[in-house]
Amino acid sequence: MMNQIAVRVADPEDGMTIAALQKTTWQATYGEWIPDVVAGLDLSRTAHNWSAAATRHGQRVAVAEGPDGIQGFAWSGPPEESEPEGTGELLALYVLPEAQGRGVGSLLLADSMTWLSAQGYTGCVVWALERYAPARRFYERSGFVPASATRFWRGLTEVRHWRDLR
């Protein structure tokens, strides 16, 4: 599967596809925990936001594309919250449920880590839902170390994970 998947920089025209992929993955991942949030995800507004993010300087939105279209996306850039100097952030990484476990997430993660490193970041932070073990295991297998720091996202607890990029 991985040899059929290519990672590329998203362009503004990918906005609606990314938004639809986000909604699908949110339904599969968060649907039982925050059904109202998932149901309320406005595809038009979300597509507009992804189209804008695709052109924003200092950030990278990348998509993993195969014969069946876009299978996942990753968004990286400067951290949303205060972090040590030189720390970038993997802001989002979502892969369609049917493409999970096939290396798509690993390709997107590798692309994001390479890009952040090329931008001069020496470390990367990612926040993962405390109760969503598959994501936490994925990041920890990929070299991220969980920290004791937590925050809330949509009423759910997230755990901070950090990885050295040097």
Z-matrix of the N, CA and C atoms (Angstrom, degrees):
N
C 1 1.454
C 2 1.525 1 110.92
N 3 1.346 2 117.41 1 -43.94
C 4 1.465 3 119.51 2 -175.73
C 5 1.518 4 112.35 3 -59.35
N 6 1.346 5 117.85 4 -36.81
C 7 1.463 6 118.41 5 -177.87
C 8 1.524 7 112.14 6 -71.01
N 9 1.325 8 117.48 7 -12.18
C 10 1.461 9 121.22 8 176.27
C 11 1.527 10 111.78 9 -95.32
N 12 1.307 11 116.89 10 -4.14
C 13 1.465 12 122.27 11 -177.47
C 14 1.519 13 108.99 12 -106.65
N 15 1.325 14 115.61 13 132.27
C 16 1.464 15 121.13 14 175.62
C 17 1.529 16 108.21 15 -121.42
N 18 1.312 17 115.41 16 139.08
C 19 1.465 18 120.79 17 176.25
C 20 1.518 19 107.73 18 -97.84
N 21 1.317 20 115.47 19 133.28
C 22 1.463 21 121.18 20 177.68
C 23 1.520 22 109.45 21 -141.08
N 24 1.315 23 115.09 22 161.40
C 25 1.456 24 120.39 23 175.15
C 26 1.522 25 108.42 24 -68.74
N 27 1.319 26 115.93 25 134.12
C 28 1.464 27 120.22 26 177.75
C 29 1.518 28 109.43 27 -69.95
N 30 1.320 29 116.13 28 150.93
C 31 1.456 30 120.19 29 172.95
C 32 1.531 31 107.46 30 -118.24
N 33 1.325 32 117.37 31 166.53
C 34 1.469 33 119.90 32 -175.74
C 35 1.528 34 113.92 33 -55.49
N 36 1.322 35 117.46 34 -29.64
C 37 1.460 36 120.39 35 179.96
C 38 1.532 37 112.73 36 -68.03
N 39 1.333 38 117.48 37 -15.28
C 40 1.463 39 121.50 38 178.69
C 41 1.528 40 112.59 39 -81.40
N 42 1.326 41 117.38 40 -5.80
C 43 1.463 42 121.20 41 -173.46
C 44 1.513 43 114.86 42 -51.37
N 45 1.322 44 118.55 43 -48.96
C 46 1.465 45 120.63 44 -177.51
C 47 1.520 46 111.50 45 -69.00
N 48 1.326 47 117.71 46 -38.04
C 49 1.460 48 120.45 47 178.41
C 50 1.527 49 110.22 48 -64.28
N 51 1.331 50 117.17 49 -42.29
C 52 1.463 51 121.30 50 178.64
C 53 1.531 52 109.84 51 -64.67
N 54 1.329 53 116.82 52 -42.86
C 55 1.470 54 120.64 53 179.50
C 56 1.527 55 110.91 54 -61.61
N 57 1.323 56 117.52 55 -43.78
C 58 1.464 57 121.03 56 179.31
C 59 1.528 58 110.70 57 -65.25
N 60 1.332 59 116.95 58 -40.24
C 61 1.462 60 121.34 59 177.12
C 62 1.529 61 109.62 60 -63.26
N 63 1.329 62 117.05 61 -42.51
C 64 1.456 63 120.95 62 178.24
C 65 1.528 64 110.18 63 -59.41
N 66 1.314 65 117.44 64 -46.23
C 67 1.467 66 120.24 65 -178.90
C 68 1.527 67 110.79 66 -63.34
N 69 1.326 68 117.16 67 -42.44
C 70 1.461 69 120.69 68 178.82
C 71 1.526 70 111.21 69 -61.47
N 72 1.326 71 116.75 70 -45.97
C 73 1.467 72 119.40 71 -178.85
C 74 1.526 73 110.89 72 -70.49
N 75 1.318 74 117.51 73 -35.73
C 76 1.472 75 119.74 74 176.21
C 77 1.527 76 110.29 75 -62.85
N 78 1.334 77 117.26 76 -41.64
C 79 1.467 78 120.07 77 179.25
C 80 1.528 79 110.02 78 -60.32
N 81 1.321 80 116.49 79 -44.83
C 82 1.462 81 120.86 80 -178.30
C 83 1.529 82 112.07 81 -70.41
N 84 1.326 83 117.34 82 -36.80
C 85 1.460 84 121.15 83 -173.80
C 86 1.520 85 113.04 84 -90.98
N 87 1.313 86 116.94 85 -46.69
C 88 1.469 87 121.21 86 -171.81
C 89 1.521 88 114.05 87 -108.84
N 90 1.327 89 117.68 88 -5.59
C 91 1.458 90 121.95 89 -172.64
C 92 1.515 91 115.31 90 -52.07
N 93 1.325 92 117.42 91 -39.07
C 94 1.467 93 119.18 92 -178.91
C 95 1.525 94 112.07 93 -79.40
N 96 1.326 95 117.94 94 -22.04
C 97 1.468 96 120.98 95 -176.02
C 98 1.526 97 112.59 96 -92.60
N 99 1.330 98 116.57 97 -39.46
C 100 1.473 99 120.84 98 -178.04
C 101 1.533 100 110.16 99 -135.87
N 102 1.322 101 116.58 100 61.05
C 103 1.465 102 119.93 101 -174.55
C 104 1.534 103 113.52 102 -58.74
N 105 1.324 104 118.24 103 -35.43
C 106 1.462 105 120.48 104 -179.49
C 107 1.531 106 111.50 105 -67.00
N 108 1.331 107 116.27 106 -38.32
C 109 1.464 108 120.46 107 178.61
C 110 1.525 109 109.49 108 -65.65
N 111 1.313 110 116.54 109 -45.83
C 112 1.466 111 121.03 110 -179.43
C 113 1.526 112 110.17 111 -62.88
N 114 1.324 113 116.58 112 -46.75
C 115 1.469 114 120.53 113 -179.36
C 116 1.526 115 111.29 114 -63.48
N 117 1.324 116 116.32 115 -31.02
C 118 1.459 117 120.56 116 -177.66
C 119 1.517 118 115.14 117 -85.73
N 120 1.334 119 117.73 118 0.55
C 121 1.466 120 120.06 119 179.58
C 122 1.528 121 108.94 120 -64.74
N 123 1.316 122 116.04 121 114.21
C 124 1.463 123 122.78 122 -177.76
C 125 1.527 124 109.10 123 -83.54
N 126 1.331 125 116.53 124 109.31
C 127 1.470 126 120.70 125 -175.89
C 128 1.518 127 112.49 126 -61.16
N 129 1.309 128 117.93 127 -40.22
C 130 1.463 129 120.53 128 -178.32
C 131 1.527 130 111.09 129 -64.46
N 132 1.320 131 116.55 130 -48.79
C 133 1.471 132 120.84 131 179.63
C 134 1.533 133 110.69 132 -64.93
N 135 1.335 134 115.81 133 -42.21
C 136 1.461 135 119.99 134 -179.95
C 137 1.525 136 110.82 135 -64.46
N 138 1.327 137 117.37 136 -41.43
C 139 1.469 138 121.16 137 177.49
C 140 1.523 139 110.34 138 -61.08
N 141 1.333 140 117.08 139 -42.83
C 142 1.466 141 121.24 140 177.68
C 143 1.533 142 110.15 141 -59.93
N 144 1.340 143 116.39 142 -43.98
C 145 1.471 144 120.38 143 -179.97
C 146 1.527 145 111.65 144 -63.52
N 147 1.346 146 117.58 145 -41.20
C 148 1.470 147 119.74 146 178.74
C 149 1.528 148 111.23 147 -68.93
N 150 1.313 149 117.38 148 -36.83
C 151 1.470 150 120.08 149 176.83
C 152 1.521 151 110.32 150 -61.81
N 153 1.321 152 116.87 151 -41.70
C 154 1.472 153 121.29 152 178.22
C 155 1.523 154 110.67 153 -67.49
N 156 1.329 155 117.49 154 -42.96
C 157 1.468 156 120.85 155 -179.70
C 158 1.519 157 111.61 156 -61.96
N 159 1.324 158 116.41 157 -32.54
C 160 1.470 159 120.95 158 -178.62
C 161 1.526 160 112.26 159 -64.00
N 162 1.319 161 117.43 160 -19.98
C 163 1.468 162 120.58 161 -178.75
C 164 1.527 163 112.62 162 -112.20
N 165 1.323 164 117.19 163 1.91
C 166 1.467 165 120.82 164 -176.05
C 167 1.527 166 110.74 165 -75.24
N 168 1.318 167 115.80 166 125.01
C 169 1.472 168 121.84 167 178.41
C 170 1.534 169 109.92 168 -63.13
N 171 1.310 170 116.18 169 138.33
C 172 1.454 171 121.08 170 176.22
C 173 1.519 172 113.66 171 86.84
N 174 1.328 173 117.36 172 1.60
C 175 1.461 174 122.00 173 176.13
C 176 1.527 175 108.08 174 -129.50
N 177 1.327 176 114.94 175 159.93
C 178 1.465 177 119.37 176 177.90
C 179 1.526 178 108.62 177 -134.73
N 180 1.309 179 114.97 178 125.97
C 181 1.457 180 121.54 179 169.12
C 182 1.522 181 105.06 180 -111.47
N 183 1.313 182 115.99 181 120.75
C 184 1.464 183 121.52 182 -179.74
C 185 1.525 184 108.66 183 -120.52
N 186 1.313 185 115.38 184 148.42
C 187 1.459 186 120.88 185 177.24
C 188 1.521 187 109.63 186 -121.71
N 189 1.329 188 115.17 187 148.39
C 190 1.461 189 122.20 188 173.85
C 191 1.517 190 105.99 189 -104.11
N 192 1.332 191 115.28 190 118.09
C 193 1.452 192 120.54 191 -173.35
C 194 1.522 193 110.45 192 -121.45
N 195 1.316 194 115.18 193 137.96
C 196 1.455 195 121.42 194 178.15
C 197 1.515 196 110.35 195 -133.81
N 198 1.310 197 116.82 196 -166.69
C 199 1.460 198 120.87 197 -178.97
C 200 1.533 199 113.28 198 -58.53
N 201 1.328 200 116.56 199 -28.64
C 202 1.470 201 121.09 200 -179.55
C 203 1.526 202 112.68 201 -95.13
N 204 1.331 203 117.33 202 14.59
C 205 1.461 204 120.61 203 179.20
C 206 1.518 205 112.28 204 97.87
N 207 1.314 206 115.70 205 -161.21
C 208 1.465 207 121.70 206 -177.04
C 209 1.527 208 109.16 207 -73.67
N 210 1.334 209 115.30 208 125.31
C 211 1.467 210 122.52 209 -176.75
C 212 1.531 211 112.76 210 -102.64
N 213 1.338 212 116.56 211 -17.87
C 214 1.457 213 120.02 212 -178.40
C 215 1.508 214 109.92 213 -172.98
N 216 1.344 215 115.18 214 169.97
C 217 1.455 216 120.10 215 176.86
C 218 1.516 217 110.19 216 -148.82
N 219 1.324 218 115.19 217 157.56
C 220 1.459 219 122.05 218 175.76
C 221 1.518 220 108.53 219 -136.19
N 222 1.313 221 115.46 220 146.12
C 223 1.460 222 122.56 221 179.78
C 224 1.516 223 107.55 222 -129.42
N 225 1.315 224 117.29 223 125.80
C 226 1.456 225 121.02 224 -179.36
C 227 1.521 226 110.57 225 -138.52
N 228 1.327 227 114.74 226 159.21
C 229 1.460 228 120.63 227 -179.33
C 230 1.511 229 110.70 228 168.75
N 231 1.328 230 116.12 229 -156.13
C 232 1.459 231 119.34 230 178.67
C 233 1.528 232 110.41 231 -66.76
N 234 1.328 233 117.25 232 154.63
C 235 1.464 234 120.07 233 -177.18
C 236 1.530 235 111.92 234 -68.08
N 237 1.341 236 114.83 235 147.05
C 238 1.458 237 120.97 236 178.07
C 239 1.531 238 111.74 237 -75.87
N 240 1.318 239 116.28 238 -27.30
C 241 1.457 240 121.14 239 -179.39
C 242 1.529 241 109.01 240 -120.30
N 243 1.310 242 115.90 241 170.78
C 244 1.459 243 121.28 242 -179.88
C 245 1.533 244 110.02 243 -61.21
N 246 1.310 245 114.95 244 126.08
C 247 1.463 246 121.97 245 178.83
C 248 1.524 247 107.98 246 -137.02
N 249 1.331 248 117.14 247 162.45
C 250 1.461 249 119.37 248 176.89
C 251 1.533 250 111.43 249 -58.09
N 252 1.312 251 116.53 250 149.87
C 253 1.458 252 122.53 251 177.83
C 254 1.529 253 109.54 252 -50.41
N 255 1.331 254 116.45 253 136.47
C 256 1.458 255 122.04 254 177.20
C 257 1.521 256 114.62 255 87.06
N 258 1.332 257 117.27 256 5.75
C 259 1.457 258 120.55 257 -179.08
C 260 1.525 259 110.89 258 -98.71
N 261 1.319 260 116.44 259 124.52
C 262 1.460 261 122.30 260 172.59
C 263 1.516 262 108.90 261 -98.83
N 264 1.329 263 115.92 262 -179.30
C 265 1.461 264 118.64 263 -178.60
C 266 1.525 265 111.40 264 -137.53
N 267 1.311 266 115.00 265 138.04
C 268 1.455 267 121.35 266 166.02
C 269 1.523 268 103.85 267 -86.36
N 270 1.323 269 116.06 268 102.71
C 271 1.460 270 121.88 269 -171.68
C 272 1.522 271 112.58 270 -79.38
N 273 1.313 272 116.94 271 -30.07
C 274 1.468 273 121.05 272 178.86
C 275 1.520 274 109.26 273 -161.70
N 276 1.320 275 115.67 274 145.47
C 277 1.459 276 122.39 275 171.86
C 278 1.527 277 106.41 276 -150.47
N 279 1.318 278 115.53 277 114.94
C 280 1.466 279 121.14 278 -179.52
C 281 1.518 280 109.67 279 -131.30
N 282 1.325 281 115.49 280 137.91
C 283 1.462 282 122.83 281 178.29
C 284 1.525 283 107.41 282 -129.04
N 285 1.331 284 116.39 283 136.49
C 286 1.460 285 120.22 284 178.50
C 287 1.527 286 110.09 285 -52.46
N 288 1.319 287 118.11 286 141.75
C 289 1.468 288 120.25 287 -178.39
C 290 1.529 289 113.41 288 -52.63
N 291 1.322 290 117.48 289 -41.00
C 292 1.472 291 119.93 290 -178.04
C 293 1.532 292 113.04 291 -72.23
N 294 1.321 293 117.97 292 -13.58
C 295 1.465 294 121.61 293 179.11
C 296 1.535 295 112.30 294 -102.29
N 297 1.323 296 117.14 295 -4.65
C 298 1.463 297 120.00 296 -179.62
C 299 1.517 298 110.54 297 -69.10
N 300 1.332 299 115.58 298 146.56
C 301 1.456 300 120.91 299 179.91
C 302 1.515 301 113.63 300 81.28
N 303 1.328 302 116.95 301 9.13
C 304 1.468 303 120.86 302 -177.92
C 305 1.530 304 112.69 303 -116.18
N 306 1.322 305 117.51 304 11.32
C 307 1.457 306 120.76 305 176.93
C 308 1.516 307 115.71 306 94.47
N 309 1.322 308 117.42 307 -3.56
C 310 1.471 309 120.66 308 -178.47
C 311 1.528 310 110.56 309 -64.14
N 312 1.327 311 116.55 310 -46.71
C 313 1.457 312 120.52 311 178.89
C 314 1.519 313 112.11 312 -61.56
N 315 1.319 314 116.49 313 -39.58
C 316 1.474 315 120.48 314 179.24
C 317 1.524 316 111.12 315 -64.16
N 318 1.339 317 116.97 316 -40.01
C 319 1.467 318 119.93 317 177.15
C 320 1.523 319 111.14 318 -63.27
N 321 1.327 320 116.48 319 -44.73
C 322 1.469 321 120.38 320 179.53
C 323 1.521 322 111.18 321 -65.18
N 324 1.325 323 116.70 322 -40.95
C 325 1.459 324 120.30 323 179.20
C 326 1.528 325 110.51 324 -63.77
N 327 1.324 326 117.53 325 -45.29
C 328 1.467 327 121.17 326 179.29
C 329 1.522 328 110.60 327 -60.54
N 330 1.329 329 117.07 328 -41.98
C 331 1.460 330 121.13 329 177.81
C 332 1.526 331 110.73 330 -61.04
N 333 1.325 332 116.47 331 -45.02
C 334 1.466 333 120.25 332 -179.68
C 335 1.524 334 111.50 333 -64.36
N 336 1.331 335 117.89 334 -42.75
C 337 1.471 336 120.72 335 -178.90
C 338 1.528 337 110.46 336 -65.97
N 339 1.341 338 116.90 337 -39.48
C 340 1.462 339 120.63 338 177.43
C 341 1.522 340 110.49 339 -63.81
N 342 1.330 341 116.99 340 -44.10
C 343 1.461 342 121.17 341 -179.20
C 344 1.526 343 110.71 342 -64.95
N 345 1.345 344 117.69 343 -46.79
C 346 1.469 345 120.40 344 179.80
C 347 1.530 346 110.64 345 -59.80
N 348 1.317 347 116.63 346 -43.02
C 349 1.463 348 120.98 347 178.61
C 350 1.529 349 110.58 348 -61.75
N 351 1.317 350 117.44 349 -43.04
C 352 1.471 351 121.65 350 178.87
C 353 1.529 352 111.85 351 -64.38
N 354 1.333 353 116.94 352 -24.20
C 355 1.464 354 120.86 353 177.88
C 356 1.530 355 111.47 354 -83.43
N 357 1.325 356 117.04 355 -2.35
C 358 1.461 357 121.13 356 178.03
C 359 1.522 358 114.79 357 98.55
N 360 1.316 359 117.46 358 2.94
C 361 1.467 360 119.51 359 176.90
C 362 1.521 361 109.19 360 -74.49
N 363 1.321 362 116.47 361 140.39
C 364 1.462 363 121.18 362 -179.98
C 365 1.527 364 112.22 363 -106.67
N 366 1.324 365 116.33 364 -6.39
C 367 1.460 366 121.42 365 177.84
C 368 1.517 367 109.15 366 -149.62
N 369 1.324 368 115.26 367 163.67
C 370 1.468 369 120.32 368 179.48
C 371 1.522 370 108.85 369 -137.97
N 372 1.310 371 115.31 370 139.23
C 373 1.460 372 122.08 371 174.51
C 374 1.524 373 108.38 372 -113.08
N 375 1.317 374 115.91 373 145.56
C 376 1.459 375 122.27 374 171.42
C 377 1.525 376 106.73 375 -141.13
N 378 1.318 377 115.63 376 141.16
C 379 1.457 378 122.00 377 177.45
C 380 1.521 379 108.06 378 -105.10
N 381 1.326 380 117.15 379 130.37
C 382 1.463 381 122.11 380 -179.39
C 383 1.525 382 109.31 381 -128.23
N 384 1.317 383 116.09 382 143.95
C 385 1.456 384 119.99 383 179.80
C 386 1.519 385 110.68 384 -59.22
N 387 1.296 386 115.52 385 130.06
C 388 1.461 387 121.60 386 -179.47
C 389 1.530 388 111.39 387 -56.22
N 390 1.320 389 116.82 388 -39.56
C 391 1.468 390 120.46 389 -174.98
C 392 1.525 391 113.05 390 -87.20
N 393 1.333 392 118.58 391 -5.04
C 394 1.460 393 119.85 392 -178.73
C 395 1.525 394 109.99 393 -100.35
N 396 1.335 395 114.98 394 83.92
C 397 1.464 396 122.09 395 -174.34
C 398 1.530 397 114.12 396 -58.28
N 399 1.345 398 120.76 397 -37.88
C 400 1.473 399 118.46 398 -179.21
C 401 1.534 400 113.15 399 -58.01
N 402 1.310 401 118.01 400 -41.95
C 403 1.473 402 120.27 401 179.27
C 404 1.519 403 110.70 402 -67.84
N 405 1.310 404 116.64 403 -43.52
C 406 1.471 405 119.55 404 -179.65
C 407 1.519 406 110.70 405 -62.41
N 408 1.321 407 117.24 406 -42.27
C 409 1.483 408 120.42 407 177.63
C 410 1.531 409 110.63 408 -62.90
N 411 1.334 410 116.98 409 -42.49
C 412 1.462 411 121.33 410 179.48
C 413 1.526 412 110.33 411 -58.43
N 414 1.316 413 117.33 412 -49.17
C 415 1.461 414 120.05 413 -178.82
C 416 1.526 415 111.44 414 -66.27
N 417 1.315 416 117.32 415 -40.64
C 418 1.462 417 119.91 416 -179.11
C 419 1.528 418 111.21 417 -67.56
N 420 1.332 419 118.23 418 -37.76
C 421 1.477 420 121.05 419 174.66
C 422 1.524 421 111.05 420 -65.11
N 423 1.330 422 116.40 421 -24.13
C 424 1.470 423 122.17 422 -177.67
C 425 1.524 424 112.32 423 -93.13
N 426 1.323 425 117.69 424 11.46
C 427 1.457 426 120.93 425 173.62
C 428 1.520 427 115.76 426 99.39
N 429 1.315 428 118.03 427 1.14
C 430 1.461 429 120.46 428 176.71
C 431 1.522 430 109.59 429 -82.44
N 432 1.323 431 115.46 430 141.07
C 433 1.455 432 121.80 431 -179.88
C 434 1.529 433 108.12 432 -111.37
N 435 1.339 434 117.77 433 125.98
C 436 1.460 435 118.97 434 178.63
C 437 1.523 436 110.86 435 -69.52
N 438 1.311 437 115.33 436 145.56
C 439 1.457 438 121.54 437 177.87
C 440 1.527 439 108.22 438 -114.53
N 441 1.310 440 116.40 439 173.11
C 442 1.462 441 119.64 440 179.46
C 443 1.528 442 111.59 441 -80.70
N 444 1.331 443 117.20 442 -7.67
C 445 1.462 444 120.34 443 -178.39
C 446 1.524 445 110.84 444 -71.84
N 447 1.318 446 115.25 445 136.31
C 448 1.455 447 121.22 446 176.04
C 449 1.525 448 109.11 447 -133.26
N 450 1.318 449 114.98 448 162.85
C 451 1.459 450 122.39 449 174.21
C 452 1.527 451 107.05 450 -152.12
N 453 1.310 452 115.34 451 172.02
C 454 1.464 453 119.42 452 179.20
C 455 1.516 454 110.55 453 -109.50
N 456 1.327 455 115.28 454 137.81
C 457 1.464 456 123.42 455 175.45
C 458 1.520 457 106.30 456 -131.33
N 459 1.323 458 115.52 457 116.99
C 460 1.471 459 120.88 458 178.66
C 461 1.532 460 111.60 459 54.15
N 462 1.336 461 115.98 460 32.59
C 463 1.457 462 121.11 461 178.84
C 464 1.518 463 114.83 462 84.85
N 465 1.330 464 117.87 463 0.68
C 466 1.462 465 122.62 464 179.81
C 467 1.525 466 109.69 465 -108.97
N 468 1.326 467 116.86 466 145.74
C 469 1.464 468 121.60 467 -179.31
C 470 1.529 469 110.48 468 -80.13
N 471 1.341 470 114.61 469 130.44
C 472 1.459 471 121.62 470 173.57
C 473 1.524 472 108.93 471 -110.99
N 474 1.328 473 115.55 472 148.74
C 475 1.460 474 122.77 473 177.63
C 476 1.526 475 108.46 474 -112.06
N 477 1.323 476 115.22 475 134.63
C 478 1.465 477 121.43 476 178.40
C 479 1.525 478 109.56 477 -77.33
N 480 1.323 479 116.89 478 133.95
C 481 1.466 480 124.04 479 174.03
C 482 1.527 481 107.21 480 -123.88
N 483 1.328 482 116.34 481 144.47
C 484 1.458 483 120.63 482 -177.55
C 485 1.528 484 109.52 483 -132.79
N 486 1.341 485 114.39 484 147.49
C 487 1.473 486 120.54 485 178.20
C 488 1.513 487 109.59 486 -140.65
N 489 1.317 488 115.66 487 136.90
C 490 1.456 489 121.78 488 175.69
C 491 1.523 490 108.52 489 -77.07
N 492 1.325 491 117.14 490 136.00
C 493 1.463 492 121.60 491 -179.71
C 494 1.532 493 112.93 492 -103.25
N 495 1.326 494 117.14 493 1.84
C 496 1.462 495 119.16 494 -178.62
C 497 1.504 496 112.06 495 -84.33
